[in-house]
């Protein structure tokens, strides 16, 4: 990542769910957020995160489609 910290990507169309997940993430990681599958895929490709938290039920590109 640009900060040199390990990256974690949160992909969820629910603002509250992303907020709650972010609140329990380690402070030494760079937390990157996407509100849909397309943006999430882009973040994953650009940042090569160490972990991805993925909502399986989203409009358009679902989490299940992303896993395939």
C-alpha positions as CSV (number, residue, x, y, z in Angstrom):
1,X,0.0,0.0,0.0
2,X,1.0,3.6,-0.2
3,X,1.4,3.8,3.5
4,X,3.5,0.7,3.9
5,X,1.0,-0.8,6.2
6,X,-0.7,-4.2,5.5
7,X,-4.0,-3.7,3.7
8,X,-7.5,-5.0,4.7
9,X,-10.4,-4.5,2.3
10,X,-14.0,-4.2,3.5
11,X,-16.6,-4.8,0.8
12,X,-20.2,-4.2,1.9
13,X,-23.1,-2.1,0.6
14,X,-24.3,-1.4,4.2
15,X,-22.6,1.7,5.7
16,X,-23.3,0.5,9.3
17,X,-21.7,-2.9,8.7
18,X,-18.6,-1.3,7.2
19,X,-18.4,1.2,10.2
20,X,-18.7,-1.7,12.7
21,X,-16.1,-3.8,11.0
22,X,-13.7,-0.8,10.7
23,X,-14.1,-0.2,14.4
24,X,-12.6,-3.6,15.3
25,X,-9.8,-3.6,12.7
26,X,-6.2,-3.4,13.9
27,X,-4.8,0.1,14.0
28,X,-1.6,-1.0,12.3
29,X,-3.4,-1.9,9.1
30,X,-4.6,0.3,6.2
31,X,-8.4,-0.2,6.0
32,X,-9.8,0.2,2.4
33,X,-13.5,0.2,1.8
34,X,-15.8,-0.5,-1.1
35,X,-19.6,-0.2,-1.3
36,X,-20.0,-2.7,-4.2
37,X,-18.3,-5.7,-5.8
38,X,-16.8,-3.9,-8.8
39,X,-15.0,-1.3,-6.6
40,X,-14.0,-4.1,-4.3
41,X,-12.3,-6.1,-7.1
42,X,-10.5,-2.9,-8.1
43,X,-9.2,-2.4,-4.6
44,X,-8.0,-6.0,-4.3
45,X,-6.2,-5.8,-7.6
46,X,-4.5,-2.5,-6.8
47,X,-3.5,-3.2,-3.1
48,X,-3.2,-7.0,-2.8
49,X,-4.6,-7.0,0.8
50,X,-3.8,-9.5,3.5
51,X,-7.5,-9.9,4.2
52,X,-10.8,-9.2,2.6
53,X,-14.1,-9.0,4.5
54,X,-16.9,-9.5,2.0
55,X,-20.7,-9.2,2.1
56,X,-22.2,-12.1,0.2
57,X,-25.5,-10.4,-0.6
58,X,-24.9,-7.2,-2.6
59,X,-26.6,-5.8,-5.8
60,X,-25.0,-6.3,-9.2
61,X,-21.8,-8.2,-8.4
62,X,-22.6,-10.4,-5.3
63,X,-20.0,-11.6,-2.9
64,X,-20.6,-15.1,-4.2
65,X,-19.8,-14.0,-7.7
66,X,-16.6,-12.4,-6.5
67,X,-15.5,-15.6,-4.8
68,X,-15.9,-17.5,-8.1
